[in-house]
Amino acid sequence: MVTLMIPTRMAFPRRVGAVVERNVKAMRVGPSYWVLLFSGIVEPLLYLLSIGVGVGALIERPMSYRGEAIRYAEFVGPGMLAFSAMSGALSEAIFTFFGKMKYARVFDLTFAATVRPSEIATAELVWAAVRAAFYSALFLGVMVALDLTTIGWALAALPATVLVGLSFSAMGLAVAALLRGWQDLELVTTAQVTLFLFSGTFSPVDQYPLVVQGLVELTPLYHAVELVRAMTLGAPHPGLLIHVGYLLAMVPLGLYFATRRIDRVLRH
C-alpha cells in the first residue's frame, strides 16, 4: 500500500513514483513476468516478417515515399513500429489498468493513503508509456537488423515512438475509465483492429477514396504512423509538426478525463 503523506512540492512526483514502483514490483512477482513483457512485441513482429518481408519479396515494383523509391518492407516496418507502441500502451492502459481498478480494487488502497486520482492517472500513464517505449526499442533493433532503417535514424525515431506511447496511454486510460465490464473490451479490440488496418499501415492513404481518406486522417494511429515512418526513413519535414501536435494534444485531454473518472469511481 502507498503511504506517502509528504506535504511538500515533491509530494506529487514522489507519490507518482510510488505507484509506478508498486506496478513494477507487482509485475515482477508474477511467474509470467517475462512472458507478459515480451508478448506485446510478438504480434507486430509477426506481421512485419510475414507481410512486410514475406509479401514484400513478391512485390517487384518499389513503393514511392515523398518522391523516393523504397522497398515494401521499409514502408510497412514503421507502421508496425507505430502499432507496436500503440498496442503496448493500450494493453497496459486499458486491459491491465481496468482490471486493477474495477476488479482487483488496487486503487482503493492507494486512494485511502491520500494518493490523489491525478497522481494515480499520471503514474499509470508513465508506466504504460515505459512499456510502450521498451517495445519500440526492441522493434527498432529488429528493423536495424533487417536493414529497414539505420542506427542513427532508429535513435532519432525513438522519441517519436515514446510520444506515440504517451498519447495512446492517455487515451487508453480515458477509455478504461468508461468500461462497464470485460464485455466492453470486445469493442476496444474491434476499434484497435480497425485502426491497425486503415491508418496507412500497409498501403498509402492516398489510395483510398477521398471520403475514406479524410476519415483516416482524423485517426490517431494515422498520425503516429506518418510521424514514425518519416523518422525511420530519414525524411523529416515540417508537416510532421501537425502529427506531433495531434499526439501531444491527446496526452492532457486523456489524462484530464481519466482523472475525473477515477475520482468518481473511487468515491463510490
Secondary structure, 3 states (H helix, E strand, C coil): CCCCCCCCCCHHHHHHHHHHHHHHHHHHHCCCHHHHHHHHHHHHHHHHHHHHHHHHHHCCCCEEECCEEECHHHHHHHHHHHHHHHHHHHHHHHHHHHHHHHHCCHHHHHHHCCCCHHHHHHHHHHHHHHHHHHHHHHHHHHHHHCCCCCHHHHHHHHHHHHHHHHHHHHHHHHHHCCCCCHHHHHHHHHHHHHHHHCCCCCCCHHHCCHHHHHHHCCCHHHHHHHHHHHHHCCCCCCCHHHHHHHHHHHHHHHHHHHHHHHHHHHCC
